[in-house]
Amino acid sequence: MECQDAAVSHLSWVLIVGGVAYLLQQTRSHTPYGRYSQPAEACCCPAWLGWFLQEVPAFVLPLLLLLTEEPHREPGRTLLLCTFMLHYFHRSFIYAFLTRGRPVPLSIVLYAAIFCSLNGFLQGHHLLHCVHFEDTWLTDARVAAGFLLFVVGMTINIHSDHILRSLRRPGETVYRIPHGGMFEFVSGANFFGEIVEWCGYAVAVWSLPTFAFAFFTVCSIGPRAYHHHRDYLHRFDDYPRCRKALIPFLL
């Protein structure tokens, strides 16, 4: 398949403009899921099902592109696409079935599934058909640094999710103060990990679509970390005042 430069460029700018719009929207209201769900919301699905349905397109679409690609592909492109798919494999088939969250509004699931479908196609097509790596990519310091950031970020994200799950018994929806790991520094440790993860991915690939995705990630979950931080401070009188919302020691 030929690289569809126009489609790649347009979808990348959709992520950038959409990220700005979503950021502005979150300055006025909370996205209504999790602790911010509306009690009157009737059309919801179980958290595990919602997470699975919304995340799995970002795994399946790149996988289909990978399986239909010609066999003599560059290993660097395949490895970086597999890092992208690894995140969504975990989200779809592991995290979704472990989560103990509240039911998710179907509208949120639908919007997230559309985003994951578009972004899954964008990242898969761009990496398999548009990006070219030199033969020395294995010794490229930028690629190595980006890959390391990705691994560190994903580790923080998974560990932070584990800490949050351990705060609840099965069937509970109460909130408690998280401790341990990056939660000693920020209220949104899971969000911080995911942002580091996708910034590392963007550094490794070094292209408009990957930076657009990293930018959208910051705009979409960065404000949620800030909202969580304010909620913790309001909910718990003994909440650690030294914690920041998203970036350790800074913000």
C-alpha positions in Angstrom: 0.0 0.0 0.0 1.2 3.5 -0.8 1.6 6.1 1.9 -1.5 8.2 2.0 0.3 11.5 2.9 -2.8 13.7 2.7 -4.8 11.4 5.0 -2.0 11.1 7.5 -1.5 14.9 7.6 -5.2 15.6 7.9 -5.8 13.0 10.7 -2.8 14.3 12.6 -4.2 17.9 12.5 -7.6 16.5 13.6 -5.8 15.1 16.7 -4.1 18.4 17.4 -7.2 20.6 16.9 -9.3 18.0 18.7 -6.9 18.0 21.6 -7.1 21.8 22.0 -10.9 21.7 21.8 -11.1 18.9 24.4 -8.7 20.8 26.7 -10.9 23.9 26.5 -14.0 21.8 27.1 -12.5 20.3 30.2 -11.8 23.7 31.6 -15.6 24.2 31.8 -16.8 20.7 32.8 -15.7 17.2 33.8 -15.9 14.4 31.3 -18.9 12.4 32.8 -17.4 9.0 33.7 -15.8 7.5 36.8 -16.2 9.7 39.9 -17.8 12.4 37.7 -20.6 10.2 36.3 -24.0 11.8 36.4 -26.5 9.9 38.6 -29.3 10.2 36.0 -27.2 8.7 33.2 -29.3 5.8 32.0 -27.4 4.4 29.0 -24.3 2.8 30.7 -22.4 -0.4 30.3 -20.2 -2.2 32.8 -16.8 -0.7 33.2 -15.0 -3.8 31.9 -17.1 -3.9 28.7 -16.8 -0.2 28.1 -13.0 -0.3 28.4 -12.8 -3.3 26.1 -15.1 -2.0 23.4 -13.4 1.5 23.3 -9.8 0.3 23.4 -9.8 -2.8 21.3 -10.0 -1.0 17.9 -6.6 0.6 18.5 -5.1 -3.0 18.8 -7.1 -4.7 16.1 -6.7 -2.2 13.3 -2.8 -2.0 13.5 -2.7 -5.8 13.8 -4.7 -6.2 10.6 -2.5 -3.7 8.8 0.5 -5.6 10.1 -0.8 -9.0 9.0 -1.6 -7.7 5.4 1.7 -5.9 5.0 4.4 -7.3 2.7 6.8 -9.7 4.5 10.0 -7.7 3.7 9.2 -4.9 6.1 11.7 -2.9 8.1 12.1 -4.3 11.6 12.3 -0.9 13.2 8.9 0.1 12.0 7.4 -3.2 13.1 9.0 -3.0 16.6 7.7 0.6 17.2 4.2 -0.4 16.0 4.3 -3.3 18.3 5.0 -1.0 21.2 1.8 0.9 20.3 -0.1 -2.3 20.1 1.3 -3.6 23.4 -0.3 -0.7 25.2 -3.7 -1.4 23.7 -3.4 -5.1 24.1 -3.0 -4.5 27.8 -5.8 -2.0 27.9 -8.2 -4.3 26.0 -7.5 -7.7 27.3 -6.0 -7.2 30.8 -6.9 -3.8 32.3 -10.5 -4.0 31.1 -11.1 -7.3 32.8 -9.4 -6.2 36.1 -11.0 -2.8 36.5 -13.3 -2.1 39.4 -14.7 1.2 38.1 -18.2 2.6 37.8 -20.4 1.9 34.8 -19.4 4.0 31.7 -21.9 6.0 29.7 -22.3 4.5 26.2 -21.7 7.9 24.7 -18.2 8.0 26.2 -17.5 4.5 24.9 -18.7 5.4 21.4 -16.5 8.6 21.2 -13.5 6.8 22.6 -14.0 3.9 20.2 -14.1 6.3 17.2 -10.9 8.0 18.5 -9.1 4.7 19.0 -10.2 3.5 15.5 -8.9 6.6 13.8 -5.8 6.8 15.8 -5.1 3.0 15.4 -5.3 3.3 11.6 -3.2 6.5 11.6 -0.4 5.1 13.7 -0.4 1.8 11.9 -0.6 3.1 8.4 2.0 5.8 9.1 4.5 3.4 10.6 4.1 0.7 8.1 3.8 2.7 4.9 5.3 6.2 5.5 8.2 5.9 7.9 11.7 4.8 6.8 14.5 4.0 9.3 18.2 3.9 8.5 20.0 0.6 8.9 21.7 2.1 12.0 18.3 2.6 13.8 19.3 0.2 16.5 22.2 2.4 17.6 20.2 5.7 17.3 20.3 7.4 20.7 16.9 9.2 20.0 15.2 5.9 19.2 16.7 4.2 22.3 15.8 7.2 24.6 12.2 7.2 23.2 11.8 3.5 23.7 13.2 3.7 27.2 10.7 6.5 28.0 7.9 4.3 26.6 8.8 1.4 28.8 9.2 3.6 31.9 5.9 5.3 31.3 4.0 2.1 30.7 5.5 0.6 33.8 4.4 3.6 35.9 0.9 3.4 34.3 0.4 -0.3 35.0 1.8 0.0 38.5 -0.4 3.0 39.3 -3.5 1.2 38.0 -2.6 -1.7 40.3 -2.4 0.6 43.3 -5.8 2.1 42.5 -7.5 -1.3 42.1 -6.0 -2.4 45.4 -7.9 0.4 47.2 -11.2 -1.3 46.5 -12.7 -4.7 47.3 -14.8 -6.3 44.5 -18.1 -4.5 44.1 -16.9 -1.4 45.9 -17.0 2.1 44.3 -15.6 4.1 47.3 -12.6 6.3 47.0 -9.5 6.2 49.2 -6.2 7.9 49.2 -3.6 6.1 47.0 -0.1 5.6 48.4 3.0 4.2 46.9 4.9 4.5 43.6 4.4 7.8 41.8 1.4 8.5 43.9 3.8 9.8 46.5 4.5 12.7 44.1 1.4 13.3 42.1 -2.3 12.6 42.3 -2.6 11.5 38.7 0.2 8.9 38.7 -1.5 6.7 36.2 -2.1 9.7 33.8 1.6 10.8 34.3 2.8 7.4 33.3 0.6 7.3 30.1 1.8 10.8 29.1 5.4 9.7 29.6 4.7 6.6 27.6 3.3 8.4 24.5 5.9 11.1 24.6 8.5 8.4 24.5 6.8 6.8 21.6 6.7 10.2 19.8 10.4 10.8 20.4 11.3 7.3 19.1 9.3 7.7 15.9 9.8 11.5 15.5 6.9 12.3 13.2 3.8 14.5 13.1 1.3 11.7 13.8 3.1 10.5 16.9 3.6 14.0 18.3 -0.1 14.8 17.5 -1.1 11.7 19.5 1.1 12.6 22.4 -0.3 16.1 22.3 -3.8 14.9 22.3 -3.0 12.6 25.3 -1.7 15.5 27.3 -4.8 17.6 26.5 -7.2 14.8 27.3 -5.9 13.3 30.5 -3.8 16.1 31.8 -6.9 18.1 32.9 -8.4 14.9 34.4 -5.3 14.6 36.7 -5.9 18.2 37.8 -9.6 17.5 38.5 -8.7 14.3 40.5 -6.2 16.4 42.5 -8.8 18.9 43.4 -11.3 16.2 44.2 -8.9 14.5 46.6 -8.1 17.7 48.4 -11.8 18.4 48.8 -12.7 14.8 49.7 -10.0 14.1 52.3 -8.8 16.5 55.0 -5.7 14.5 55.5 -4.7 14.4 51.9 -0.9 15.0 51.4 -0.5 18.7 50.6 3.0 18.1 49.1 1.6 16.2 46.2 1.2 17.9 42.8 -1.5 17.1 40.3 0.4 15.7 37.3 4.1 16.7 37.1 6.3 15.9 40.2 7.4 19.0 42.1 6.0 21.3 39.4 2.3 21.1 38.5 
